[in-house]
Amino acid sequence: MAKGKIVVLSHYLFDEKMRECGLNNQNVDNLKDTAFISIIGTKECLEYYLDEGETKHFFMNNHENVLNLDFDDISTDVDYDGHIFKTMRMEQAEKAVEFIENMVNQGRTTFYIHCRAGMSRSRAFAEFIYRTFGEDFDIEYEDRNDYTTILNQGVLRRLNHAYWKKHKINCYANGEDYEDELVHPELRVIDLYEEE
């Protein structure tokens, strides 16, 4: 049996690929072998920091095979000049793990995953799927080589925590607990005028 694939893309290339395939909110449910995970930043980050306030998920709603998530590419919440940028919450990680397992159990053979650049958050999701269901999937980075990507370790660890918690797997061997700082990230304040 052929392996499935996990395709990691930037937001731009994801949208382009979906248009090329003629996919939209009305017909995406018809794809019985494919799942989609779309990650964009929070409103604060998109509007204030990136000046990309018009950024939206390609599929405007969640579907059986579409999961939309909004969180920023950081490991802990950050107060930057009065604007709060947010990391992935444990509730989001738990929802993502449930979605991914449902898709794998339904026999979905392809995952398309994107974040802004296709480098950090989306790669963490791809690595989680590969490490958890590795015998069934290969990863494809369509817009950059694997060695140039930067995996968001905080996102990967939260996904692992959610999976371990769901399946009651002891994670203490890794020196971690379900109640560590990754589960309840602290707010970090960045002073724009702080002298180095």
N, C-alpha and C positions, 0 to 999 in steps of 0.2 A: 504494500500500500504506500502511495506517495506521501511524503511529508507535506504538512501545511506550511504556510508562510506568514510571517509577520512583516508588514511593510511599514517602515518609519519614514514620515515625510514632514516637510515644513508645512505651515498653514497654506502658503501660496500654492505649493505643488499638490497638496491634498485637494484644495478647491478645484484646481485645474484638472486633476485626474477624475474627480467626480463629474465635472462637466463633460469631459471627454467620454465618459461611460454613460452619459445621459441619465445620471441619477438625480433624484430630488426627493422631497418629503413625501410625494405621492407614491413613488415606486420602490423606495429603498427596502421596504418590508418584503418585496418579492424575492430578494436575494437570500436564498436559504443556506448558502455556504460561506457567507461573508459577514463580518462584524466590524464596527467602526467605533473608535474612541477618539473624540475630539476634545483637545485641551486648549483653552484660551485663558488669558490673565483676567484678574478681577477688574472691575470698573475703574478703581483708583489707579491701578497700574497702567491700564490701557489709555485712559484719558490724560492722567497727569504726567506719568513718567515716559511712556512710549509715544504719546501723541497719536494713538491709533484707536480713538474712541469709536470708530465705525466698525471695528473688528467684531464679527459675529460667527457663530457656528454655522457651517455650511448647511447641515440639517438642523432646522430651527428648533425641533423638538426631539426629545428622546424617543426612540422606537424600540421594539423588541431587540433589534440588532444594532442600535445606536446609543452610545452613552456620551453625553456632553458634560464636561467638567470645567469649572472656572476656579483656578488658583494660580498663584504666581510662581515663578521659577526661583524659589528661595527655600532654605531649609528650616527657617523659623520666621514667625511674623516680624515685620519690620515697620517701625514708624519713621518715615523719611519725610522730613520737613512738614510734619502734621498729616501726612497721608499714610494710611495703613495698608501695607501690602501683605497678603495672606498666603501661607503655605497650604498644602493639601491637608484637610482635616481628616481625622480618623473615620468620621462618618462617610466621607467621600471614598476613602480607601476600602472600607467595608462594602460599600455599594459597588465599587469597581471590582473587587474580588468576586462578589456574587454574580455580577454581570459576566465576567470572564469565564468563570466556571460553568455558568449556564450555557454560554456560547460553545465552549469546548464539549460539554456533555451533549449538546444538540448536533455535534459533528461539524461545526463551522471549521473550515479548513484555511480561511484567510482572515487575518486581522489587518485593517488599515488604521494606523495610529498617527496623530499629528499633534504638535504643539507649535509655538511660534516659529522656531527655527528647525525643528526636527532633530534636536541635539540632546536635550537634557531630560525634560519631563517625559517625553514620548519614548525615549530610549529606556528610561527606568521601567516603564510599563512593558516594553518589549522584552527587556531582560527578565522581568518577573514572570511573564508568560513562558519564556524560553526555559528558565530555570525550574519552573514548576511543572511544565508539561513538555520538557525539552525533547523527549523522544518523538514527539509528534510535529515539531515545528522547526523551521529555519528562519533566521532574521535577514531581511534585506533593507539596507539603508540606501534609498534611491537617490538622494541628493548630496550625500557626502560619504566618504569612506569611514568605516567603523573606527579607525584609530584617531580620527579627528573629532569624534563626538565626546561630549562630557556628560556622563551619567549623573543625574540628580540622586545622590545617595539617600537623602531624606525621604524622597518619594518612594524609592525602592524599599527602604526599611519599613515605611508605613504599610505598604502593600504586604510585605512579609508578615508584619505584626498582625494585620487583619486576617491573613490566611491562617497563621498559627493559632490565633484566638478562635477562629471559626471551627477549626479542626482539633482544638484542644491539644496542640502540639507544644511541648515544653521548649521554650526559647531561652532558658537560662544558660544553656551550654554556650551561647554566643555572648554571654555577659549582659543580656538585655532582659527587660521585664515589660509587660504590657503597659505598665504605668510609668514608663520612663519619660524623658523630656521630649521624645518623638511623638508620644501620644498626646501630650499637652504642651505644645511648644510655647516658650516664653516670648514675650514681646521684646524685641531689641530696638533701641532708639539710636538713629544715626544723626549726628550733629553735622550739618552741612558746613559749618564754619569752624569745626574742630581742627586745630593745628596738628600737623603730623610731627 
